Amino acid sequence: MKFHELSLKIKSLLPKVTRKRLQILAVLVVCGTGFLYCVDSHVGSTAEGRIFDKVEDCPDVPVAVVLGTAKYYYGRDNLFYIYR
């Protein structure tokens, strides 16, 4: 059985409503993936030059945000947070 014949057989098994829903779902998945890619690219390009991995690379500023730390760790003071 050739691929084309198999494709026609599958199409005949699915009702038109189900095929339409699958087409809509496919379009939504493609659009959603494209949207997420665009948002990720925008955030990445906006943050370029503003994220530092090493303390030595950070500019001397009075206030900074440290991500990935919590003031409390299992109900106790987080020493990493206090002594950073």
N, CA, C and O atoms as CSV, one atom per row, in Angstrom:
chain,resi,resn,atom,element,x,y,z
A,1,MET,N,N,0.853,-1.176,0.000
A,1,MET,CA,C,0.000,0.000,0.000
A,1,MET,C,C,0.895,1.235,0.000
A,1,MET,O,O,1.813,1.338,0.815
A,2,LYS,N,N,0.640,2.149,-0.888
A,2,LYS,CA,C,1.427,3.369,-0.997
A,2,LYS,C,C,0.974,4.377,0.052
A,2,LYS,O,O,-0.115,4.277,0.617
A,3,PHE,N,N,1.843,5.345,0.291
A,3,PHE,CA,C,1.548,6.368,1.292
A,3,PHE,C,C,0.277,7.138,0.940
A,3,PHE,O,O,-0.533,7.434,1.818
A,4,HIS,N,N,0.099,7.460,-0.332
A,4,HIS,CA,C,-1.071,8.228,-0.763
A,4,HIS,C,C,-2.361,7.445,-0.494
A,4,HIS,O,O,-3.352,8.012,-0.033
A,5,GLU,N,N,-2.341,6.151,-0.783
A,5,GLU,CA,C,-3.523,5.320,-0.539
A,5,GLU,C,C,-3.823,5.245,0.956
A,5,GLU,O,O,-4.984,5.301,1.360
A,6,LEU,N,N,-2.779,5.118,1.776
A,6,LEU,CA,C,-2.950,5.067,3.225
A,6,LEU,C,C,-3.511,6.389,3.738
A,6,LEU,O,O,-4.384,6.408,4.605
A,7,SER,N,N,-3.004,7.486,3.199
A,7,SER,CA,C,-3.495,8.801,3.603
A,7,SER,C,C,-4.977,8.961,3.279
A,7,SER,O,O,-5.735,9.486,4.094
A,8,LEU,N,N,-5.390,8.518,2.110
A,8,LEU,CA,C,-6.800,8.603,1.735
A,8,LEU,C,C,-7.659,7.721,2.632
A,8,LEU,O,O,-8.778,8.096,2.983
A,9,LYS,N,N,-7.146,6.555,3.005
A,9,LYS,CA,C,-7.891,5.650,3.870
A,9,LYS,C,C,-8.088,6.279,5.253
A,9,LYS,O,O,-9.171,6.185,5.830
A,10,ILE,N,N,-7.043,6.919,5.780
A,10,ILE,CA,C,-7.143,7.563,7.087
A,10,ILE,C,C,-8.116,8.735,7.020
A,10,ILE,O,O,-8.914,8.932,7.936
A,11,LYS,N,N,-8.053,9.513,5.940
A,11,LYS,CA,C,-8.974,10.650,5.796
A,11,LYS,C,C,-10.424,10.193,5.758
A,11,LYS,O,O,-11.303,10.871,6.290
A,12,SER,N,N,-10.675,9.068,5.145
A,12,SER,CA,C,-12.057,8.598,5.060
A,12,SER,C,C,-12.551,8.094,6.423
A,12,SER,O,O,-13.755,8.077,6.678
A,13,LEU,N,N,-11.631,7.688,7.289
A,13,LEU,CA,C,-12.036,7.206,8.611
A,13,LEU,C,C,-12.379,8.350,9.556
A,13,LEU,O,O,-13.223,8.198,10.439
A,14,LEU,N,N,-11.729,9.494,9.373
A,14,LEU,CA,C,-11.969,10.629,10.258
A,14,LEU,C,C,-13.149,11.456,9.760
A,14,LEU,O,O,-13.218,11.789,8.577
A,15,PRO,N,N,-14.057,11.782,10.637
A,15,PRO,CA,C,-15.139,12.673,10.214
A,15,PRO,C,C,-14.579,14.063,9.901
A,15,PRO,O,O,-13.499,14.430,10.364
A,16,LYS,N,N,-15.324,14.817,9.118
A,16,LYS,CA,C,-14.866,16.143,8.710
A,16,LYS,C,C,-14.648,17.068,9.914
A,16,LYS,O,O,-13.726,17.883,9.913
A,17,VAL,N,N,-15.482,16.941,10.920
A,17,VAL,CA,C,-15.365,17.792,12.102
A,17,VAL,C,C,-14.038,17.528,12.811
A,17,VAL,O,O,-13.363,18.465,13.236
A,18,THR,N,N,-13.671,16.276,12.936
A,18,THR,CA,C,-12.424,15.919,13.608
A,18,THR,C,C,-11.230,16.426,12.812
A,18,THR,O,O,-10.269,16.935,13.391
A,19,ARG,N,N,-11.281,16.291,11.487
A,19,ARG,CA,C,-10.190,16.797,10.651
A,19,ARG,C,C,-10.050,18.300,10.796
A,19,ARG,O,O,-8.937,18.820,10.871
A,20,LYS,N,N,-11.159,18.990,10.835
A,20,LYS,CA,C,-11.129,20.455,10.981
A,20,LYS,C,C,-10.518,20.829,12.331
A,20,LYS,O,O,-9.718,21.761,12.419
A,21,ARG,N,N,-10.894,20.103,13.375
A,21,ARG,CA,C,-10.331,20.385,14.701
A,21,ARG,C,C,-8.820,20.123,14.727
A,21,ARG,O,O,-8.065,20.878,15.340
A,22,LEU,N,N,-8.390,19.057,14.062
A,22,LEU,CA,C,-6.962,18.762,14.005
A,22,LEU,C,C,-6.205,19.845,13.245
A,22,LEU,O,O,-5.089,20.205,13.619
A,23,GLN,N,N,-6.811,20.364,12.178
A,23,GLN,CA,C,-6.183,21.445,11.423
A,23,GLN,C,C,-6.079,22.706,12.279
A,23,GLN,O,O,-5.045,23.375,12.280
A,24,ILE,N,N,-7.135,23.026,12.996
A,24,ILE,CA,C,-7.115,24.198,13.875
A,24,ILE,C,C,-6.075,24.018,14.970
A,24,ILE,O,O,-5.342,24.954,15.291
A,25,LEU,N,N,-6.005,22.824,15.544
A,25,LEU,CA,C,-5.021,22.544,16.580
A,25,LEU,C,C,-3.599,22.685,16.036
A,25,LEU,O,O,-2.728,23.241,16.705
A,26,ALA,N,N,-3.368,22.186,14.831
A,26,ALA,CA,C,-2.041,22.292,14.226
A,26,ALA,C,C,-1.657,23.753,14.007
A,26,ALA,O,O,-0.516,24.140,14.262
A,27,VAL,N,N,-2.599,24.562,13.536
A,27,VAL,CA,C,-2.324,25.988,13.323
A,27,VAL,C,C,-2.039,26.679,14.651
A,27,VAL,O,O,-1.131,27.505,14.738
A,28,LEU,N,N,-2.807,26.347,15.684
A,28,LEU,CA,C,-2.582,26.944,17.005
A,28,LEU,C,C,-1.217,26.560,17.571
A,28,LEU,O,O,-0.535,27.393,18.169
A,29,VAL,N,N,-0.821,25.314,17.387
A,29,VAL,CA,C,0.491,24.874,17.881
A,29,VAL,C,C,1.614,25.607,17.154
A,29,VAL,O,O,2.577,26.047,17.782
A,30,VAL,N,N,1.495,25.739,15.845
A,30,VAL,CA,C,2.520,26.443,15.071
A,30,VAL,C,C,2.570,27.918,15.464
A,30,VAL,O,O,3.652,28.473,15.653
A,31,CYS,N,N,1.412,28.552,15.587
A,31,CYS,CA,C,1.373,29.971,15.982
A,31,CYS,C,C,1.893,30.157,17.406
A,31,CYS,O,O,2.621,31.114,17.673
A,32,GLY,N,N,1.535,29.271,18.313
A,32,GLY,CA,C,2.011,29.363,19.693
A,32,GLY,C,C,3.512,29.194,19.782
A,32,GLY,O,O,4.178,29.910,20.530
A,33,THR,N,N,4.048,28.249,19.023
A,33,THR,CA,C,5.494,28.042,19.005
A,33,THR,C,C,6.202,29.261,18.436
A,33,THR,O,O,7.237,29.679,18.956
A,34,GLY,N,N,5.657,29.827,17.381
A,34,GLY,CA,C,6.245,31.038,16.798
A,34,GLY,C,C,6.197,32.207,17.761
A,34,GLY,O,O,7.153,32.976,17.860
A,35,PHE,N,N,5.084,32.346,18.472
A,35,PHE,CA,C,4.955,33.427,19.449
A,35,PHE,C,C,5.985,33.279,20.569
A,35,PHE,O,O,6.636,34.251,20.950
A,36,LEU,N,N,6.131,32.056,21.096
A,36,LEU,CA,C,7.117,31.822,22.152
A,36,LEU,C,C,8.539,32.098,21.670
A,36,LEU,O,O,9.350,32.643,22.418
A,37,TYR,N,N,8.843,31.732,20.443
A,37,TYR,CA,C,10.166,32.012,19.885
A,37,TYR,C,C,10.411,33.517,19.791
A,37,TYR,O,O,11.494,33.996,20.127
A,38,CYS,N,N,9.402,34.258,19.334
A,38,CYS,CA,C,9.537,35.717,19.218
A,38,CYS,C,C,9.720,36.371,20.590
A,38,CYS,O,O,10.559,37.259,20.741
A,39,VAL,N,N,8.957,35.950,21.574
A,39,VAL,CA,C,9.077,36.502,22.927
A,39,VAL,C,C,10.452,36.186,23.506
A,39,VAL,O,O,11.088,37.054,24.104
A,40,ASP,N,N,10.916,34.943,23.329
A,40,ASP,CA,C,12.229,34.550,23.836
A,40,ASP,C,C,13.335,35.368,23.167
A,40,ASP,O,O,14.275,35.801,23.833
A,41,SER,N,N,13.227,35.575,21.876
A,41,SER,CA,C,14.223,36.383,21.163
A,41,SER,C,C,14.219,37.824,21.649
A,41,SER,O,O,15.278,38.426,21.822
A,42,HIS,N,N,13.044,38.372,21.869
A,42,HIS,CA,C,12.933,39.758,22.341
A,42,HIS,C,C,13.540,39.919,23.731
A,42,HIS,O,O,14.299,40.857,23.974
A,43,VAL,N,N,13.210,39.012,24.638
A,43,VAL,CA,C,13.756,39.083,25.997
A,43,VAL,C,C,15.272,38.907,25.967
A,43,VAL,O,O,15.994,39.617,26.667
A,44,GLY,N,N,15.751,37.975,25.170
A,44,GLY,CA,C,17.192,37.748,25.061
A,44,GLY,C,C,17.933,38.951,24.519
A,44,GLY,O,O,19.004,39.297,25.017
A,45,SER,N,N,17.376,39.593,23.502
A,45,SER,CA,C,18.050,40.762,22.936
A,45,SER,C,C,17.955,41.973,23.854
A,45,SER,O,O,18.866,42.800,23.876
A,46,THR,N,N,16.868,42.091,24.613
A,46,THR,CA,C,16.719,43.199,25.553
A,46,THR,C,C,17.669,43.050,26.740
A,46,THR,O,O,18.196,44.044,27.241
A,47,ALA,N,N,17.887,41.829,27.186
A,47,ALA,CA,C,18.738,41.584,28.354
A,47,ALA,C,C,20.220,41.506,28.003
A,47,ALA,O,O,21.060,41.379,28.895
A,48,GLU,N,N,20.545,41.579,26.736
A,48,GLU,CA,C,21.938,41.486,26.296
A,48,GLU,C,C,22.791,42.535,27.002
A,48,GLU,O,O,22.482,43.726,26.956
A,49,GLY,N,N,23.848,42.098,27.645
A,49,GLY,CA,C,24.751,43.013,28.330
A,49,GLY,C,C,24.310,43.407,29.724
A,49,GLY,O,O,24.990,44.196,30.380
A,50,ARG,N,N,23.204,42.889,30.188
A,50,ARG,CA,C,22.695,43.249,31.516
A,50,ARG,C,C,22.683,42.071,32.486
A,50,ARG,O,O,22.302,42.233,33.645
A,51,ILE,N,N,23.093,40.901,32.034
A,51,ILE,CA,C,23.128,39.711,32.878
A,51,ILE,C,C,24.586,39.315,33.062
A,51,ILE,O,O,25.339,39.227,32.093
A,52,PHE,N,N,24.983,39.074,34.316
A,52,PHE,CA,C,26.363,38.759,34.631
A,52,PHE,C,C,26.437,37.423,35.350
A,52,PHE,O,O,25.618,37.131,36.221
A,53,ASP,N,N,27.421,36.615,34.981
A,53,ASP,CA,C,27.622,35.316,35.608
A,53,ASP,C,C,28.682,35.363,36.703
A,53,ASP,O,O,28.675,34.535,37.613
A,54,LYS,N,N,29.576,36.315,36.616
A,54,LYS,CA,C,30.661,36.422,37.589
A,54,LYS,C,C,30.539,37.734,38.347
A,54,LYS,O,O,30.176,38.761,37.773
A,55,VAL,N,N,30.840,37.696,39.619
A,55,VAL,CA,C,30.763,38.899,40.454
A,55,VAL,C,C,31.746,39.951,39.954
A,55,VAL,O,O,31.460,41.146,40.017
A,56,GLU,N,N,32.890,39.521,39.465
A,56,GLU,CA,C,33.918,40.457,38.988
A,56,GLU,C,C,33.430,41.281,37.795
A,56,GLU,O,O,33.896,42.402,37.593
A,57,ASP,N,N,32.506,40.746,37.007
A,57,ASP,CA,C,32.004,41.434,35.813
A,57,ASP,C,C,30.916,42.454,36.121
A,57,ASP,O,O,30.589,43.282,35.270
A,58,CYS,N,N,30.352,42.406,37.322
A,58,CYS,CA,C,29.246,43.297,37.672
A,58,CYS,C,C,29.737,44.728,37.862
A,58,CYS,O,O,30.782,44.946,38.474
A,59,PRO,N,N,28.994,45.708,37.343
A,59,PRO,CA,C,29.369,47.099,37.579
A,59,PRO,C,C,29.089,47.497,39.026
A,59,PRO,O,O,28.281,46.863,39.704
A,60,ASP,N,N,29.752,48.534,39.487
A,60,ASP,CA,C,29.569,49.002,40.860
A,60,ASP,C,C,28.324,49.886,40.908
A,60,ASP,O,O,28.358,51.047,40.499
A,61,VAL,N,N,27.219,49.321,41.415
A,61,VAL,CA,C,25.947,50.037,41.520
A,61,VAL,C,C,25.413,49.895,42.943
A,61,VAL,O,O,25.741,48.922,43.622
A,62,PRO,N,N,24.595,50.844,43.409
A,62,PRO,CA,C,24.105,50.766,44.785
A,62,PRO,C,C,23.077,49.657,45.016
A,62,PRO,O,O,22.974,49.143,46.130
A,63,VAL,N,N,22.313,49.278,43.981
A,63,VAL,CA,C,21.255,48.276,44.138
A,63,VAL,C,C,21.325,47.302,42.970
A,63,VAL,O,O,21.580,47.697,41.832
A,64,ALA,N,N,21.092,46.004,43.267
A,64,ALA,CA,C,21.079,44.991,42.212
A,64,ALA,C,C,20.093,43.898,42.597
A,64,ALA,O,O,19.758,43.743,43.772
A,65,VAL,N,N,19.635,43.153,41.625
A,65,VAL,CA,C,18.723,42.035,41.855
A,65,VAL,C,C,19.517,40.746,41.717
A,65,VAL,O,O,20.203,40.534,40.717
A,66,VAL,N,N,19.421,39.892,42.721
A,66,VAL,CA,C,20.081,38.591,42.681
A,66,VAL,C,C,18.983,37.545,42.512
A,66,VAL,O,O,18.149,37.358,43.397
A,67,LEU,N,N,18.993,36.874,41.381
A,67,LEU,CA,C,17.972,35.867,41.102
A,67,LEU,C,C,18.412,34.508,41.622
A,67,LEU,O,O,19.603,34.198,41.644
A,68,GLY,N,N,17.465,33.718,42.030
A,68,GLY,CA,C,17.752,32.361,42.464
A,68,GLY,C,C,18.058,32.240,43.938
A,68,GLY,O,O,18.554,31.201,44.374
A,69,THR,N,N,17.782,33.261,44.715
A,69,THR,CA,C,18.004,33.163,46.161
A,69,THR,C,C,16.686,33.404,46.882
A,69,THR,O,O,15.800,34.100,46.385
A,70,ALA,N,N,16.582,32.820,48.045
A,70,ALA,CA,C,15.404,33.022,48.879
A,70,ALA,C,C,15.883,33.449,50.258
A,70,ALA,O,O,16.927,32.996,50.726
A,71,LYS,N,N,15.136,34.304,50.894
A,71,LYS,CA,C,15.528,34.794,52.212
A,71,LYS,C,C,15.511,33.662,53.237
A,71,LYS,O,O,16.332,33.630,54.154
A,72,TYR,N,N,14.577,32.742,53.075
A,72,TYR,CA,C,14.465,31.620,54.014
A,72,TYR,C,C,14.611,30.305,53.267
A,72,TYR,O,O,14.138,30.158,52.140
A,73,TYR,N,N,15.271,29.352,53.911
A,73,TYR,CA,C,15.473,28.030,53.337
A,73,TYR,C,C,14.963,27.009,54.340
A,73,TYR,O,O,15.578,26.812,55.388
A,74,TYR,N,N,13.853,26.361,54.033
A,74,TYR,CA,C,13.182,25.425,54.934
A,74,TYR,C,C,12.902,26.058,56.298
A,74,TYR,O,O,13.108,25.425,57.334
A,75,GLY,N,N,12.439,27.294,56.295
A,75,GLY,CA,C,12.027,27.971,57.513
A,75,GLY,C,C,13.154,28.645,58.278
A,75,GLY,O,O,12.903,29.346,59.258
A,76,ARG,N,N,14.390,28.442,57.846
A,76,ARG,CA,C,15.535,29.070,58.508
A,76,ARG,C,C,16.137,30.117,57.591
A,76,ARG,O,O,15.895,30.106,56.384
A,77,ASP,N,N,16.931,31.033,58.169
A,77,ASP,CA,C,17.605,32.029,57.352
A,77,ASP,C,C,18.546,31.342,56.362
A,77,ASP,O,O,19.272,30.414,56.718
A,78,ASN,N,N,18.518,31.810,55.123
A,78,ASN,CA,C,19.392,31.281,54.094
A,78,ASN,C,C,20.735,32.004,54.201
A,78,ASN,O,O,20.822,33.202,53.931
A,79,LEU,N,N,21.772,31.281,54.593
A,79,LEU,CA,C,23.081,31.899,54.786
A,79,LEU,C,C,23.649,32.449,53.493
A,79,LEU,O,O,24.342,33.466,53.502
A,80,PHE,N,N,23.365,31.791,52.388
A,80,PHE,CA,C,23.804,32.305,51.093
A,80,PHE,C,C,23.197,33.671,50.810
A,80,PHE,O,O,23.859,34.561,50.277
A,81,TYR,N,N,21.934,33.825,51.171
A,81,TYR,CA,C,21.235,35.101,50.975
A,81,TYR,C,C,21.815,36.167,51.883
A,81,TYR,O,O,21.992,37.305,51.449
A,82,ILE,N,N,22.119,35.832,53.147
A,82,ILE,CA,C,22.607,36.804,54.119
A,82,ILE,C,C,24.022,37.266,53.784
A,82,ILE,O,O,24.318,38.458,53.862
A,83,TYR,N,N,24.904,36.322,53.410
A,83,TYR,CA,C,26.326,36.651,53.243
A,83,TYR,C,C,26.767,36.835,51.798
A,83,TYR,O,O,27.961,36.752,51.511
A,84,ARG,N,N,25.854,37.076,50.900
A,84,ARG,CA,C,26.251,37.260,49.493
A,84,ARG,C,C,26.870,38.618,49.256
A,84,ARG,O,O,27.257,38.932,48.131
